[in-house]
Amino acid sequence: MTASEPSVYRLRTLPKDLGVALVVAVALGLGWLLMAQTEGRTRAYAEPGGGISLAYPATWIGVDSLQDLLLKVEDPQTAAAFKTTLSVERRDLDPADPPTLQTLLDRRVEERGQIAGYHLLSDGEAILAGQRAILLEYAYVVQPIDTPRRASLPVVVHAREYLVITSDRSYYIALAAPEESFGSASAAFERIVRSIALP
């Protein structure tokens, strides 16, 4: 074998290597576009009879709730036993004597205080769909698999919730996610919040 043979071999395989690299680059680009398109799709929700409307990720699915909620959806792709959840709750008010946002906040903190491991992280004023609202952030602990003889650790849940008052009703829009998934879930929640329209 002469010294020139390795360089000739490299020259002959160079077009094949470039072709493979090009195919891989195109496949990765198409995969990224497909992922972006899938993650960007949304599903619309509108309260029957007029009221709140919003759009949430199309990959999230509706789930049953023991509470009286307008909407409860979860992200089945959450990498934990507890799935990231979006819930919307409505409570009718007496228009002659509506509560203040501070009253709603105090009641909500008292309600949430009954949850295991509840810890208030922050609260403050915010704007939701052009209206004054309260933004509440808290953490709590759940046991998502509560079945005898099934080993599962409790999950720390990080939640963010908007409280807002309209003319004759109040709304509670909440995101709850496992602590390790809260960053990505929070970004999705902000997109949902931007889509909200109130009556």
C-alpha positions in Angstrom: 0.0 0.0 0.0 1.4 3.4 -1.0 1.2 6.6 0.9 -1.2 8.1 -1.7 -3.9 5.3 -1.3 -5.4 6.5 2.0 -6.0 10.0 0.6 -7.5 8.6 -2.6 -9.8 6.4 -0.4 -10.9 9.5 1.6 -11.7 11.4 -1.6 -13.8 8.6 -3.0 -15.9 8.3 0.3 -16.3 12.1 0.8 -19.4 12.4 -1.4 -21.1 9.5 0.4 -20.3 11.1 3.8 -21.6 14.4 2.7 -24.8 12.7 1.4 -25.4 10.9 4.7 -24.8 14.2 6.6 -27.2 16.0 4.4 -29.9 13.3 4.8 -29.5 13.4 8.6 -29.7 17.2 8.7 -32.9 17.2 6.6 -34.4 14.5 8.8 -33.6 16.5 11.9 -35.0 19.7 10.4 -38.2 18.0 9.4 -38.5 16.4 12.9 -38.1 19.7 14.5 -40.7 21.3 12.3 -43.2 18.5 13.0 -42.6 18.9 16.7 -43.0 22.6 16.6 -46.2 22.3 14.6 -47.6 19.7 17.0 -46.8 21.6 20.1 -48.1 24.8 18.6 -51.6 23.4 17.9 -54.3 24.4 20.4 -57.9 23.4 21.2 -60.5 26.1 22.0 -62.8 26.1 25.0 -65.7 28.5 25.4 -68.0 28.5 28.4 -71.6 27.5 27.4 -74.0 30.5 27.5 -71.2 33.0 27.2 -68.4 33.6 29.6 -64.7 32.7 29.7 -63.0 31.3 26.6 -59.4 30.2 26.1 -57.1 27.9 24.1 -55.0 25.1 25.5 -52.5 22.7 23.9 -54.2 20.2 21.6 -52.2 17.3 23.1 -53.8 17.9 26.5 -56.8 15.7 27.4 -59.9 16.2 29.4 -60.2 14.4 32.8 -62.9 14.0 35.3 -62.9 15.9 38.5 -64.6 15.6 41.9 -65.0 19.4 42.0 -67.5 21.4 40.1 -65.2 22.7 37.4 -65.9 24.3 34.0 -62.8 22.7 32.5 -60.1 20.3 33.7 -57.4 19.1 31.2 -54.0 17.5 31.8 -50.8 16.9 29.9 -50.4 13.1 29.5 -46.8 13.5 28.5 -45.8 14.8 32.0 -42.9 12.6 33.2 -44.4 12.0 36.7 -47.3 10.1 38.2 -49.0 13.5 38.9 -49.8 15.1 35.5 -49.6 18.8 34.7 -53.2 20.0 35.0 -55.2 23.1 34.0 -58.5 23.8 35.7 -61.1 26.5 35.3 -63.6 27.1 38.1 -66.5 29.6 38.1 -68.5 30.9 41.1 -71.6 33.0 40.7 -71.7 36.3 42.7 -74.3 38.6 44.1 -74.1 41.7 41.8 -75.5 43.8 44.5 -72.7 42.9 46.9 -69.7 41.5 45.0 -66.6 40.6 47.0 -63.3 42.3 46.6 -60.3 40.6 45.1 -58.7 40.6 48.5 -61.7 38.8 49.9 -61.4 36.2 47.2 -57.7 35.8 47.9 -58.3 35.3 51.6 -61.0 32.7 51.0 -58.8 30.9 48.5 -55.8 30.8 50.8 -58.0 29.4 53.5 -59.5 26.7 51.2 -56.1 25.7 49.8 -54.7 25.6 53.4 -56.6 22.3 53.8 -54.4 20.6 51.2 -51.5 18.4 52.5 -48.2 20.3 52.7 -49.8 23.6 51.5 -47.3 26.5 51.4 -48.1 29.9 50.0 -45.2 31.1 47.8 -46.5 34.5 46.7 -49.5 36.6 45.8 -50.1 39.9 44.1 -52.1 41.9 41.6 -52.0 41.1 37.9 -53.8 41.8 34.7 -55.8 39.0 33.1 -57.6 39.7 29.8 -57.5 43.4 30.5 -59.0 43.1 34.0 -57.5 43.4 37.5 -56.8 40.0 38.9 -54.8 38.3 41.7 -52.0 35.9 40.8 -51.4 33.3 43.5 -48.5 30.9 43.6 -48.3 28.0 46.1 -47.0 24.4 46.6 -48.5 21.3 48.1 -47.9 17.5 48.3 -50.0 14.8 46.7 -49.9 11.0 46.7 -50.9 10.3 43.1 -50.8 6.5 43.4 -52.8 5.8 46.6 -53.1 2.0 46.2 -52.2 -0.5 48.9 -48.9 -2.3 48.3 -47.9 0.0 45.4 -44.7 1.8 46.2 -44.8 5.5 45.2 -43.3 8.6 46.6 -45.3 11.7 47.3 -45.0 14.4 44.6 -44.4 18.1 45.3 -46.8 20.1 43.2 -46.1 23.8 42.2 -49.3 25.7 41.3 -50.1 29.1 39.8 -53.6 30.5 39.9 -55.4 33.6 38.7 -58.5 34.9 40.5 -60.6 37.4 38.6 -64.0 39.0 39.1 -66.4 39.9 36.3 -69.9 41.5 36.6 -71.7 38.6 38.2 -69.1 35.8 38.6 -65.6 35.0 39.7 -63.1 32.7 37.9 -60.2 30.7 39.2 -57.8 29.6 36.5 -55.1 27.3 37.9 -52.1 25.4 36.6 -50.6 22.6 38.8 -47.5 20.7 37.8 -44.9 18.5 39.4 -42.0 20.7 40.7 -39.5 19.4 38.2 -41.9 20.1 35.3 -43.1 23.5 36.4 -40.7 25.5 34.2 -42.1 24.1 30.9 -45.6 23.9 32.2 -45.4 27.6 33.3 -44.5 28.6 29.7 -47.5 26.7 28.4 -49.7 28.4 31.0 -48.6 31.8 29.9 -49.6 31.0 26.4 -53.0 29.9 27.7 -53.4 33.0 29.8 -52.7 35.2 26.8 -55.6 33.5 24.9 -58.2 34.1 27.7 -61.2 36.3 27.0 -63.6 37.2 29.8 -67.3 38.3 29.5 
